[in-house]
């Protein structure tokens, strides 16, 4: 709707309102930094968490899948929005792909909406496992295993595929008309107009935004209250020692385990803080377009565009900053990260040390050769002196002999 609003007045619309300019600048200047740090942080998070899922906690397996899902969303959504603003609305890679064929339209829409739904529900599953570890401390090694984590991820995947499979027969490529010159990948109205206009948008927003935020809020509150009650309990030290003993028996790191409970809680609160504004915007738009309590004007649409841009940027920030949350809240993660940095830069440091060693050894050899040359010169000079002295002595002895011989003859 945003792309075709107000028809011929779009050039005036994009140049007059400051809200539209501010939204464009947000996408244009903030998005590349989020793409850069998000790419670097998510790749490192995947490597470290996948390694730690077998040594620290099975929940790290969720934290190794989430960065890859976030990276796909960043490139497809944030990257495409940045390219659109960078090219001044002339290049839209996603639009170019979905209008290429009817099959691509269906597959692309299904996959992208599936990934959008998968990301928040993985966070919900991660918080659920963290809640179990806090509430049932001694049963943690039995409840939180890699096999259970894989089973939960598979269950979420199957359920979301079943929810989004309808895109294969409700969406399609429509031909151009008098209103739209180009083809569009959109809902096929021949099936049911009420489903495409009301029913599916409501289901989509509930699965993608409302339910994950509500469940995340409940789980964060349960984890926080349970942990506070445990800390204030006089039996806290004894329970903690018993849990650490069980974790040691299962070959797990109890200190890192406790740190990652705080890390997961921090991720949950960051999700609530940075994703909730988008849910508020969706609810406001739903009320505005369905009940029309406020007159819809170009100025209001420009303000909605700015608020939408802020919500998208906040969401992209959440997709990019998980590495920073992991690094700040976990010393084990810091140690693993430093090991990776040392492995990456080890060849360069070895080359530098080798060059310095070669340079130092050549300097020592030059000094040695210089000393040897000085000694050689000194020996040569001393030899010349001895030879000269011997020659002088031989000459004097010869002249002395000749004089003595001459005196005898006389």
Secondary structure, 3 states (H helix, E strand, C coil): CHHHCCHHHHHHHHHHCHHHHHHHHHHHHHHHHHHHHHHHHHHHHHHHHHHHCCCCCCCHHHHHHHHHHHHHHHHHHHHHHHHHHHCCCCCCHHHHHHCCCHHHHHHHHHHHHHHHHHHHHHHHHHHHHHHHHHHCCCCHHHHCCHHHHHHHHHHHHHHHHHHHCCHHHHEEEECCCCCCCCCEEEECCCCCHHHHHHHHHHHHHHHHHHHHHHHHHHHHHHHHHHHHHHHHCCCHHHHHHHHHHHHHHCCCCHHHHHHHHHHHHHHHHHHHHHHHHHHHHHHHHHHHHHHCCCCCCHHHHHHHHHHHHHHHHHHHHHHHCHHHHHHHHCHHHHHHHHHHHHHHHHHHHHHHHHHHHHHHHHHHHHHHHHHHHHHHHHHHHHHHHHHHHHHHHHHHHHHHHHHHHHHHHC
